[in-house]
Amino acid sequence: MGRVSQAQAQENRKRVVETAARLFRERGVAGVSVADVMGEAGLTHGGFYKQFASKEALVAEAVGQAFAEADGKIAAAGRDGFVRSYLAPGHRDSPGDGCPAAGFGGDLTHEHTPGAVEAYAQGIEAYARELGSLTDVATLVGALVLARATAGAEISDRILAEARAALLSEG
């Protein structure tokens, strides 16, 4: 089997990180193995260690990637538009493509990986700058986590609606 070019290796790494960011948000870090990530990315398990020192290194990079994907969404939608789309059933029901703050928060409580914690903290700081306060970030993320945990129950939609109303009346 031939060697891949440097450009192809970079593209493979990017695909692995993007895939990991999605899978970790969907299933949680503990619920996703290196083999799961590599298989979903269409690459062999053995190739992982050519790109990453460990799963923890991948987690740190995936957290940063997920926040980078989210970067600019607030500015693009405007604060109120972002709040409406964030606190909507579609976002609640799509964790893999959703907010990294909600998607990784629980995992980082258990998997205290220094690089991931730093990337997460930077992402939260960026959200706070764009939204106006850490209180707004905490309200958004907390409401989304609660709504996801109660999905299917009537209270889930109420959580989204009441948090949305509180944040939009403050603007």
C-alpha positions as CSV (number, residue, x, y, z in Angstrom):
1,M,0.0,0.0,0.0
2,G,1.5,3.4,-1.0
3,R,2.0,6.4,1.2
4,V,-0.5,9.2,1.0
5,S,0.6,12.7,0.1
6,Q,1.0,15.4,2.7
7,A,-2.1,17.1,1.3
8,Q,-4.1,13.9,1.5
9,A,-2.9,13.3,5.0
10,Q,-4.1,16.8,6.0
11,E,-7.5,16.2,4.3
12,N,-7.8,12.9,6.1
13,R,-7.0,14.5,9.5
14,K,-9.6,17.2,8.9
15,R,-12.2,14.6,8.0
16,V,-11.4,12.6,11.2
17,V,-11.7,15.7,13.4
18,E,-15.0,16.8,11.8
19,T,-16.4,13.3,12.1
20,A,-15.3,13.0,15.7
21,A,-16.8,16.4,16.6
22,R,-20.1,15.2,15.2
23,L,-20.1,11.7,16.7
24,F,-18.9,12.9,20.1
25,R,-21.8,15.4,20.2
26,E,-24.3,12.8,19.1
27,R,-23.2,9.9,21.4
28,G,-20.8,11.4,23.9
29,V,-17.1,10.9,24.1
30,A,-17.3,7.6,26.0
31,G,-19.8,6.3,23.5
32,V,-17.5,6.6,20.6
33,S,-14.4,4.6,20.0
34,V,-11.4,5.5,17.8
35,A,-12.6,2.6,15.5
36,D,-16.0,4.3,15.3
37,V,-14.5,7.6,14.2
38,M,-12.2,6.1,11.7
39,G,-14.8,3.9,10.2
40,E,-17.3,6.7,9.9
41,A,-14.5,8.8,8.3
42,G,-13.9,6.0,5.8
43,L,-10.3,5.4,7.1
44,T,-8.6,2.5,8.8
45,H,-8.2,2.3,12.5
46,G,-4.4,1.9,12.1
47,G,-4.1,5.2,10.5
48,F,-5.4,7.0,13.6
49,Y,-2.1,6.9,15.5
50,K,-0.2,8.4,12.5
51,Q,-2.3,11.5,13.0
52,F,-3.1,11.7,16.7
53,A,-1.2,10.8,19.9
54,S,-4.3,9.5,21.7
55,K,-8.1,9.7,21.7
56,E,-7.7,12.6,24.3
57,A,-5.8,14.6,21.7
58,L,-8.6,14.0,19.2
59,V,-11.2,15.1,21.7
60,A,-9.3,18.3,22.3
61,E,-9.1,19.0,18.5
62,A,-12.7,18.0,18.0
63,V,-13.9,20.5,20.7
64,G,-12.0,23.3,19.0
65,Q,-13.3,22.2,15.6
66,A,-16.9,22.2,16.8
67,F,-16.6,25.7,18.2
68,A,-14.9,26.9,15.0
69,E,-17.9,25.6,13.1
70,A,-20.2,27.6,15.4
71,D,-18.0,30.7,15.1
72,G,-19.8,33.5,13.3
73,K,-23.3,31.9,13.5
74,I,-24.4,34.6,16.0
75,A,-23.1,37.4,13.9
76,A,-24.6,35.9,10.7
77,A,-28.1,35.4,12.2
78,G,-28.1,38.4,14.6
79,R,-28.5,37.8,18.3
80,D,-32.3,37.4,18.3
81,G,-32.2,35.2,15.2
82,F,-29.6,33.0,16.7
83,V,-31.5,32.7,20.0
84,R,-34.7,31.7,18.0
85,S,-32.8,29.0,16.0
86,Y,-30.8,27.8,19.0
87,L,-33.8,27.3,21.3
88,A,-35.8,25.5,18.6
89,P,-36.9,21.8,18.5
90,G,-34.8,21.2,15.4
91,H,-31.6,22.2,17.2
92,R,-32.7,20.2,20.3
93,D,-33.2,17.1,18.1
94,S,-29.9,17.4,16.2
95,P,-27.1,17.2,18.7
96,G,-24.5,16.0,16.2
97,D,-24.7,19.2,14.2
98,G,-25.6,21.3,17.2
99,C,-24.0,23.4,19.8
100,P,-20.6,22.3,21.1
101,A,-21.2,23.9,24.5
102,A,-24.2,21.6,25.1
103,G,-22.7,18.7,23.2
104,F,-19.4,18.5,25.1
105,G,-20.3,20.0,28.5
106,G,-21.2,16.8,30.2
107,D,-18.3,14.9,28.7
108,L,-15.8,17.4,29.9
109,T,-17.1,17.1,33.5
110,H,-16.0,13.4,33.3
111,E,-13.2,13.5,30.8
112,H,-11.2,16.4,32.1
113,T,-8.8,16.5,29.2
114,P,-6.7,19.7,29.5
115,G,-6.6,20.6,25.8
116,A,-10.3,20.0,25.5
117,V,-11.1,22.1,28.5
118,E,-9.0,25.0,27.2
119,A,-10.7,24.8,23.7
120,Y,-14.1,24.6,25.4
121,A,-13.3,27.6,27.7
122,Q,-12.3,29.6,24.6
123,G,-15.5,28.7,22.8
124,I,-17.6,29.8,25.8
125,E,-15.7,33.1,25.9
126,A,-16.4,33.7,22.2
127,Y,-20.1,32.9,22.7
128,A,-20.3,35.4,25.6
129,R,-18.6,38.1,23.5
130,E,-21.1,37.6,20.7
131,L,-24.2,37.2,22.8
132,G,-23.3,39.9,25.4
133,S,-22.9,37.9,28.6
134,L,-22.0,34.6,30.2
135,T,-25.6,34.7,31.7
136,D,-27.0,34.5,28.2
137,V,-24.7,31.6,27.3
138,A,-25.6,29.8,30.5
139,T,-29.3,30.3,29.8
140,L,-29.1,29.1,26.2
141,V,-26.9,26.0,26.9
142,G,-28.7,25.1,30.1
143,A,-32.1,25.3,28.4
144,L,-30.8,23.2,25.5
145,V,-29.4,20.5,27.8
146,L,-32.6,20.3,29.8
147,A,-34.7,20.2,26.7
148,R,-32.7,17.4,25.2
149,A,-32.9,15.5,28.5
150,T,-36.7,15.8,28.5
151,A,-37.2,15.4,24.7
152,G,-40.6,13.8,24.0
153,A,-42.1,15.2,27.2
154,E,-44.3,18.3,27.1
155,I,-41.9,20.2,29.4
156,S,-39.1,20.0,26.7
157,D,-40.9,22.5,24.4
158,R,-41.8,24.7,27.4
159,I,-38.2,24.9,28.4
160,L,-37.2,26.1,25.0
161,A,-40.1,28.6,24.8
162,E,-39.6,30.1,28.2
163,A,-35.8,30.5,27.8
164,R,-36.4,32.0,24.3
165,A,-38.9,34.4,25.8
166,A,-36.6,35.4,28.6
167,L,-33.6,36.0,26.4
168,L,-35.5,37.9,23.7
169,S,-37.3,40.2,26.2
170,E,-33.8,41.2,27.6
171,G,-32.6,42.2,24.1
